Amino acid sequence: STSFAKLSIVLSLLRNAFGPSDVPPGAVVLVLAALLTGYVMLPVGREVAEAAAPALARVDPASAWSLRGTNAQALISALSAAKEPVRGFLDRNSGAAERGTFLSLLQQRTPEAQHAGLSEHDFTVVLPAFFVTELKEALQLGFLLLLPFFVLDLVIASLLSALGMHGLPTSSVALPFKLLLFVSIDGFRTLIEALVTGYR
């Protein structure tokens, strides 16, 4: 229920756009996606901590590791309170069409849900809707990222063909120009800013 999936997909597609050069390395992509996820989820984490604090304050320090009696009730209350900020984040960042689809699917698969007063803002609806929305937006961003690199590949391939240099691999010749293009438009900063600020 975090932004990691979308961020890692977009950054991986960007990595693939540079060609088979392994630039940047896959480990760097995962670390950057994890760091950006921390930036996106930081406000939600604070809300979760604030919501769960009153219930956690009732946990007996002398038997904090015991999940019985008062401790169990306090932990259940903390989890229940902490769920609401997460639900709100998922709800704000999931598409209305996706929420409607999963509400309809839930009602079809479990007839009792029709009489339970479920809405498209319930946790069981917004969680899958959020992930599908993330995948859709990641692919949309990926298309916008890949398109200029694809055009550049076509231009380089046409130039090499016109010059009769059929033995040169297009990807190797295009890589410096792709890097120059991406750096000249300050691509990493622009992409990261768009990704992080795109969450509500």
C-alpha positions, 0 to 999 in steps of 0.5 A, spaced: 500 500 500 505 504 498 508 508 492 514 503 491 510 499 485 509 505 481 516 508 482 520 502 481 516 501 474 517 508 472 525 508 473 526 501 470 522 503 464 527 509 464 533 504 465 530 500 459 530 506 455 537 507 455 538 501 452 542 494 454 547 498 457 545 497 464 545 504 466 543 506 471 544 499 475 538 495 477 540 496 484 541 503 484 534 504 481 531 500 487 534 504 492 532 510 489 525 508 488 525 506 496 528 513 497 522 516 493 517 512 497 519 514 503 518 521 501 511 520 498 509 516 505 512 520 510 506 524 511 502 518 511 507 515 516 506 521 521 499 521 521 499 513 522 504 514 528 499 520 531 493 516 530 496 510 533 499 513 539 493 514 544 492 506 543 499 504 544 500 508 550 496 503 554 500 498 552 504 495 559 511 496 558 512 491 563 509 486 559 510 489 552 511 483 548 505 479 551 499 479 546 494 478 552 489 482 555 490 489 555 496 489 551 492 485 545 486 490 546 491 496 545 494 493 539 488 492 536 485 499 537 492 502 534 492 498 528 484 500 527 486 507 528 492 507 524 488 504 518 484 510 517 490 514 514 493 509 510 485 508 507 485 516 506 492 515 502 489 510 498 483 513 496 486 520 494 490 516 489 486 511 486 482 512 480 474 513 480 473 508 475 478 503 478 474 504 485 467 503 481 470 496 478 472 493 484 466 495 488 462 492 483 467 486 483 466 485 490 459 485 490 458 480 485 463 475 488 460 476 495 453 477 495 452 479 502 457 485 501 451 488 497 447 489 504 453 491 508 453 498 506 460 498 503 462 504 499 467 505 494 471 508 499 472 502 503 479 499 505 477 492 501 476 497 495 481 502 495 487 497 496 486 494 489 484 500 486 490 503 488 495 498 485 491 498 479 491 505 478 499 505 480 500 500 474 496 504 469 499 511 471 506 508 471 505 505 464 502 512 461 509 515 464 513 510 461 510 511 454 512 518 455 519 517 457 520 512 452 517 515 446 523 521 445 528 515 446 525 511 441 525 517 436 532 518 437 533 511 436 530 511 429 534 518 427 540 514 429 539 508 425 537 512 419 543 516 419 547 510 420 544 506 414 545 513 410 552 513 411 553 505 410 555 504 417 551 497 418 556 494 422 555 499 428 550 497 433 545 503 434 544 502 441 551 503 442 551 510 438 545 512 441 547 512 448 551 518 448 546 522 445 540 519 450 545 521 456 546 528 453 538 529 452 536 527 459 542 531 462 540 537 458 533 537 460 535 536 467 531 529 467 532 526 473 530 532 477 524 533 473 522 526 473 523 525 481 519 532 482 513 529 478 513 523 481 513 525 488 508 531 487 503 527 483 501 524 490 495 527 494 
